[in-house]
Amino acid sequence: MSWIKWGIAQCMPIIDDSSYHPRFPFTSGHLQTMFPVLARPHPPVSFERERIETPDGDFIDLDWSRVGSDRVAVISHGLEGNSRRKYVAGAALALNRAGWDTVNLNFRGCSGEPNRLPRLYHSGVTDDLHTVLTHTLERGGYAEAGLVGFSMGGNQTLKYLGENPDLVPDEVRRAVVFSVPCHLSGAAEVMGRPANRVYMAYFLRGLREKVREKAARFPELDISLHGLDDIRTFEVYDDRYTAPLHGFDGAQDYYARSSSLQFLENVGVPTLLVNACDDPFLSASCYPERAARTNRNLLLETPRHGGHVGFVAFGGDLYWSDRRLAAFFAADQEMR
C-alpha cells in the first residue's frame, strides 16, 4: 500500500479525486444525511461501559470495544449523539477488524444520565478529550493511539491537535475526522436556512431538554426558559445558553474561540479531514484548502457526494467512511 494508491499524494494535500462515487439517488446530500439514521442496520459491535471521573468533579462515560491490541483509537461523536450511534459503531467495527481497540466517549450529558455540573458539552471542548486520551493510555498501556471525530467531535479533535500541540501525547500518531464544521459561524448560518429546518428541529429537541434539566437542577443560575420552544437557530440558542453556561461573550465569541479552523496550521500529526461537497450543514468556509496547502500534516479530502456523516455503501456492514478510516490508519503502519 502506498500513499498514492489511497489517494494521499505526498505533494498534494488536497484530495479532490476521492474514491467515493455513489450511484443515484445517493448523489443527494440530504438523502446521504438521512438514510443512515433511518435505514442503516446497526453495525455488529459490542461495547463495555466505563465511567471515569474528571478533574473538575464531573464524570465521562466511555464505551470500549477491545480486540486485545496495543493500539487504540478514541472516537468522538457529533452534536446530540452518543457512542452508540451507528456511525460510531461502524468506525469502531472497522478499526477492530483492522486490529485496533477503540474507546468511544460520550460527551457530558450524552450517555443517558445528566452530568453533575452546570457545564455541558460544546464544539470547543478539548479538556475532556485530553482527559479521556490520557486515561486510556495509562490504563491500557498502549504503544500508540489515533483520534477519530465526526461533525462536532471532529471540530473538537482538530482543535485539540492544533491549539496546544505540545500537550498531545507522543503516542498519538494519526487522526481522521469527517463532516467537520470547522468554521462554526459559517456553519451556523447555513444551518439557519429554511432547507435545514428538519435538522434544526431534531437537534433543538434534545438541546431544549438539556436546558430544562439544568434549569431545574441549578435554580441559582437563573436559567430562563422563556421563549425556549420558539428558538429555531443555533445562533439564538448558543447566544442564550451555550455562551453564558461556558464563559463566552455571546454566540459569535463562542464560534470564534471554538472553531478549529484557526488551529489547523499547527496540527502536528498526519490528519485526514473528509468533508463532502454536498454536505448540507457546511459553509464554504468549512473546506480549509489554504490550511491543507500549507500544513503537510493536514490532508483535505472532498468527495463530491456524501452528505453529513453519510458516505453510504452497500454490500457489507461497513460504509465507505469506515473503510476509508481503516485504510488511513493502515497506511500509517506501513509508513513507519
Secondary structure, 3 states (H helix, E strand, C coil): CCCCCCCCCCCCCEECCCCCCCCCCCCCHHHHHHHHHHHCCCCCCCCEEEEEECCCCCEEEEEEECCCCCEEEEEECCCCCCCCCHHHHHHHHHHHHCCCEEEEECCCCCCCCCCCCCCCCCCCCCHHHHHHHHHHHHHHCCCEEEEEEECHHHHHHHHHHHHCHHHCCCCEEEEEEECCCCCHHHHHHHHCCHHHHHHHHHHHHHHHHHHHHHHHHCHHHCCCCCCHHHCCCHHHHHHHHHHHHCCCCCHHHHHHHHCHHHHHHHCCCCEEEECCCCCCCCCHHHCCHHHHHHCCCEEEECCCCCCCCCCCCCCCCCCHHHHHHHHHHHHHHHHC
